Amino acid sequence: MRVAPRGAVLGWLLPIGAAALGLAVLAVGLAGLGYDAPSALAALWRGAFGSWYAITSATLVRAVPLVIVGLGIAVAFRGGALNIGAEGQFYAGAIGATWVALLLGSWPPLVGVPVVLLAGAIAGALWAAPAVLLKLRFGVLEVISTLLLSFVAEALVSWIVQGPLQEPSGIYPQSAPIPAALRLPTLPGTRLHAGFGLALLLAVVAWAIFVRTRWGFWLRAVGEAPRAAAVSGRIPVDRVIGAALLWSGGLAGLAGAIEVSGVTYALYQNLSPGYGFTAIAVALLARLNPLGVIASGLVFGALEAGASGMQRDAQVPSVAVYVVQAVIIVVVLVAVSRARSARTLAAT
Amino acid sequence: MARESALQLVAIAKRFGAVDALKGVDFELERGEVHGLLGENGAGKSTLMQIAFGLVKPDAGSVAVGGRAVRIGSPLEARALGLGMVHQHFTSIPTLTVRENLELAGWAEGPARNAGGVRETLARGLDPAALVEELTVGQQQRLEVLKALATDARVLLLDEPTAVLAPSEVAELLGLLREFAGNGGSAVLITHKLEEAFAAVDRVTVLRRGMVTYSGAIAGQTPASLARAMLGDEPKPDSGRSPPAVPGEIRVRADGVDVRAGEIVGIAAVEGNGQRRFLRAVAGLEPADDVSVSGPAAFVPEDRTVEGLIPGFSLTENLVLGASEDPRWSRGPWLDWRAAGARTEQLIEEFEIRAAGPRAPARSLSGGNQQKVIFARALEGDPAVLVAENPSRGLDLKATGFVHGKLRDLAARGVAVLVYSSDLDEVLALADRVVVWYRGRPIPVAAGASRDEVGRLMLGGQ
């Protein structure tokens, strides 16, 4: 039983082809702007895959939040709830985790780390809760409410790191570092932390839930055809949508917590280079399949890592890599919607 | 009088994927006639007219309007050539007014050359300032026809325009078509109701599996001969059944309506009289204080692809959708797809569902086979009550026969069946007892009431 029965051509060839096209467009663009395109692409490659350190400490480390938030996006989108505000839920999770970690002090890691991560997940879910309430009570579109809530979260971080959670000296706009005991273990010699394993595990669990459980089936049914779900399935559509949004926020919050306890060890502004938004692309590229999210999270993680390398070694602004991301997304969306309209035509 | 050709389609072929929708169809509409286009679902009627209206591009064949060969690439070009189309589904924008919708359709003010009288008659019952969403279904259909005539069309193509109308509205519409033809206009009426064809058309063309099986005057034809042309063999007569001799226990108890085990109660109503709400209350989908149902109730919704099935899901998934807590495939939070798939396979065989297999998406099935899936699923829960809403809507004769047979069969097995159809004849053919729904209230119908008496009650008469 596949999660999304679709044509084989759409399977693996499409994302790879889209990525190749994106890189080609980037190369042409860079050449047109007078950059040395071959060396820029080489720098991109080195930044992502050029060394063991690049792979583990740049690509994989960046893939972790993309995969986990991407899973959250997949949960929401599968249920038909367009959670656009994962960025805010990510920050809420980072705030929650930092705050709890600073409160706990030096708890034993075996208890403390799970508590910190759980705090992040709960904070992320709470950040999504108003959107659930507004949607189910007043019919406010979650696209709007979640996005607006993420602006609020960013402002909240900015205030917190200059207020309640500012480091003791009061000079820098960031929190005090969290206790060493509450940091995630890393692979020796790299910055790769245990969150990577957790991300893989979560993807497998999410896949099993989508495919093997009743709740996962309900979620897919509600997302695909809410009226059929309600009438023929007697599924409590509102409850499923609400739960999907809360889980989605929880996963984004967990990713924020992992980022603090695995990478930054402190809370500060611009903690996320837009992970919450990039993860939407990650989930869409994977066509909302949790196992696919691992692959597309790695692709986008590599692109982010490569972008830094490109800026460092070839003086090409790292934002140029958005061209590649954008081309990938457009190609995938066009291909998917074309496949859909072809099916609709054949059906009439 | 020499016959003038209004619209001519020659050797039209069209293929959708692996399906030959039309295999070299010739069709001619003469000036001043109403022409019936008959055929089962999937026979190619709609596709043929969509080709004439520029909505679908034919793979082969030619089109002539008024004797002149033309190439129609879009509905705009079709309208410019004097064609107008009434689609199977409403195409007005609900949140705009009647006038705004007419303007969108390219309304030309002033007296129309071709359909002057008809346009006025249609417009009389419509308030130009009314929002479309506030119109009754009958009024909306008038608006659809008016829109098709907006650009003063000489040729009207109507795709099953009567499906949603009450008997008196059908008669009115058919009368208008006759008037339109009398003024020199021409109309194609797609239908699969034979009595409409006999009531209103001059000539018929019958399609079966993409080929013409009869074309010519309707005079001299009989319902049986046309049905044979549509179906290919003698249709089985509806096997009548007699209501249970001993009344069963009351399964549905509501204000003004009871349904007993083993009987079929039919609801007759014009759209929008609250009957759907009642059906859903009985089915347990909407809260209602004054309806009590004993035993599990199954529901067969009218809209198969929006409410009945999830088109993109496999047949197995659609089966599980209706019974996601069935112990055969549900253990705790887990679903056993292999067990569900095996059961789906059995049902495909048992109900003779034409599908590639349990993994085939529901959208790949014809309407009749989709309805079989829905019935198969409804019976999985061993219901005490079955509620069906327009259960044969859009189905061809064979599939309709299956649905009617199944409903009778269920009643014979002691299920309390409550069925609503917007087709009064279907209600009368199926039901042991008829209840009319009018303005949200049931109105009892005397046993043995005639079709006309029921029709009057549906419109609020006494």
HADDOCK unambig.tbl for C-alpha pairs under 7 A between the chains (distance, minus, plus):
assign (segid A and resid 212 and name CA) (segid B and resid 334 and name CA) 5.77 0.50 0.50
assign (segid A and resid 212 and name CA) (segid B and resid 335 and name CA) 5.51 0.50 0.50
assign (segid A and resid 213 and name CA) (segid B and resid 333 and name CA) 5.46 0.50 0.50
assign (segid A and resid 213 and name CA) (segid B and resid 334 and name CA) 4.27 0.50 0.50
assign (segid A and resid 213 and name CA) (segid B and resid 335 and name CA) 5.26 0.50 0.50
assign (segid A and resid 214 and name CA) (segid B and resid 324 and name CA) 6.75 0.50 0.50
assign (segid A and resid 214 and name CA) (segid B and resid 333 and name CA) 5.68 0.50 0.50
assign (segid A and resid 214 and name CA) (segid B and resid 334 and name CA) 5.88 0.50 0.50
assign (segid A and resid 214 and name CA) (segid B and resid 335 and name CA) 5.85 0.50 0.50
assign (segid A and resid 225 and name CA) (segid B and resid 310 and name CA) 6.09 0.50 0.50
assign (segid A and resid 227 and name CA) (segid B and resid 306 and name CA) 6.48 0.50 0.50
assign (segid A and resid 227 and name CA) (segid B and resid 307 and name CA) 5.35 0.50 0.50
assign (segid A and resid 228 and name CA) (segid B and resid 306 and name CA) 5.80 0.50 0.50
assign (segid A and resid 228 and name CA) (segid B and resid 307 and name CA) 3.81 0.50 0.50
assign (segid A and resid 228 and name CA) (segid B and resid 308 and name CA) 5.64 0.50 0.50
assign (segid A and resid 228 and name CA) (segid B and resid 309 and name CA) 6.03 0.50 0.50
assign (segid A and resid 228 and name CA) (segid B and resid 310 and name CA) 6.33 0.50 0.50
assign (segid A and resid 231 and name CA) (segid B and resid 285 and name CA) 6.80 0.50 0.50
assign (segid A and resid 231 and name CA) (segid B and resid 307 and name CA) 5.93 0.50 0.50
assign (segid A and resid 232 and name CA) (segid B and resid 307 and name CA) 6.40 0.50 0.50
assign (segid A and resid 232 and name CA) (segid B and resid 308 and name CA) 5.69 0.50 0.50
assign (segid A and resid 232 and name CA) (segid B and resid 321 and name CA) 6.76 0.50 0.50
assign (segid A and resid 232 and name CA) (segid B and resid 322 and name CA) 5.49 0.50 0.50
assign (segid A and resid 233 and name CA) (segid B and resid 321 and name CA) 4.88 0.50 0.50
assign (segid A and resid 233 and name CA) (segid B and resid 322 and name CA) 4.74 0.50 0.50
assign (segid A and resid 346 and name CA) (segid B and resid 16 and name CA) 5.71 0.50 0.50
assign (segid A and resid 346 and name CA) (segid B and resid 17 and name CA) 6.49 0.50 0.50
assign (segid A and resid 347 and name CA) (segid B and resid 363 and name CA) 6.83 0.50 0.50
assign (segid A and resid 347 and name CA) (segid B and resid 364 and name CA) 6.90 0.50 0.50
